[in-house]
Amino acid sequence: PFVIDFYADWCGPCKSLTPIMDKLATEFKDDVEIVKANVDQQRDLAQKFNVRSIPAVFFMEGNKIKDSFMGLNSETEIRKKIKALA
């Protein structure tokens, strides 16, 4: 299982989400991989996931999207979604 965090360097809410995602990446490093995808550099991937606003976070198992959210979300809620994958 893995998590894709779509962001951009110019995105204020993305900057707010980064420390939360970094903390959770460390916390769950043995169970779930958390990767970041810059929408300006990885336009094709963002288009494949139909990303229309950022931050956009997708919780994946294999090639299937198990959950997702756009915008900011609390650390507690994100942790619950990651635990559901692990």
C-alpha positions as CSV (number, residue, x, y, z in Angstrom):
1,P,0.0,0.0,0.0
2,F,1.1,3.6,-0.6
3,V,-0.1,7.1,-0.5
4,I,0.4,9.8,-3.2
5,D,0.4,13.4,-2.0
6,F,-0.1,15.8,-5.0
7,Y,1.3,19.2,-4.2
8,A,3.0,22.3,-5.7
9,D,5.7,24.5,-4.2
10,W,3.4,27.6,-4.6
11,C,0.5,26.0,-2.8
12,G,-0.2,27.4,0.7
13,P,-2.4,24.6,1.9
14,C,0.2,22.1,0.6
15,K,2.8,23.7,2.7
16,S,0.6,23.3,5.8
17,L,0.0,19.6,5.0
18,T,3.7,18.8,4.4
19,P,4.8,18.5,8.0
20,I,1.8,16.2,8.8
21,M,2.6,13.9,5.8
22,D,6.3,13.9,6.7
23,K,5.5,12.8,10.3
24,L,3.1,10.1,9.2
25,A,5.6,8.9,6.6
26,T,8.1,8.3,9.4
27,E,5.5,6.8,11.7
28,F,4.2,4.3,9.1
29,K,7.5,3.7,7.2
30,D,7.4,-0.1,7.7
31,D,3.7,-0.4,6.5
32,V,2.9,2.2,4.0
33,E,5.0,4.2,1.6
34,I,4.1,7.9,1.3
35,V,5.3,9.6,-1.9
36,K,5.0,13.2,-3.0
37,A,4.1,14.2,-6.6
38,N,4.7,17.8,-7.7
39,V,1.8,18.6,-10.1
40,D,4.0,21.1,-12.0
41,Q,6.6,18.5,-12.7
42,Q,4.4,15.4,-13.0
43,R,1.5,16.7,-15.0
44,D,0.8,13.3,-16.6
45,L,0.4,11.6,-13.3
46,A,-1.8,14.3,-11.9
47,Q,-3.9,14.1,-15.0
48,K,-4.2,10.3,-14.7
49,F,-5.6,10.8,-11.1
50,N,-7.8,13.6,-12.4
51,V,-6.3,16.1,-9.9
52,R,-8.3,19.4,-10.1
53,S,-7.2,21.0,-6.9
54,I,-4.3,20.5,-4.5
55,P,-3.4,19.2,-2.1
56,A,-4.9,16.0,-3.3
57,V,-4.0,12.8,-1.5
58,F,-4.8,9.3,-2.7
59,F,-4.6,6.1,-0.6
60,M,-3.6,3.2,-2.9
61,E,-3.6,-0.6,-2.7
62,G,-2.1,-2.1,-5.8
63,N,-3.6,-0.1,-8.7
64,K,-6.8,0.7,-6.8
65,I,-7.7,4.0,-5.1
66,K,-9.0,3.0,-1.6
67,D,-9.6,6.5,-0.4
68,S,-8.7,10.1,-1.1
69,F,-9.2,13.7,-0.1
70,M,-8.5,17.1,-1.5
71,G,-7.6,20.2,0.5
72,L,-6.4,20.0,4.1
73,N,-7.4,17.3,6.5
74,S,-6.5,16.7,10.1
75,E,-3.6,14.5,11.2
76,T,-6.1,12.3,13.0
77,E,-8.2,11.7,9.9
78,I,-5.2,11.1,7.7
79,R,-3.8,8.6,10.3
80,K,-7.1,6.7,10.2
81,K,-7.0,6.5,6.4
82,I,-3.4,5.2,6.5
83,K,-4.2,2.6,9.2
84,A,-7.1,1.3,7.0
85,L,-4.4,0.6,4.4
86,A,-1.7,-0.9,6.6
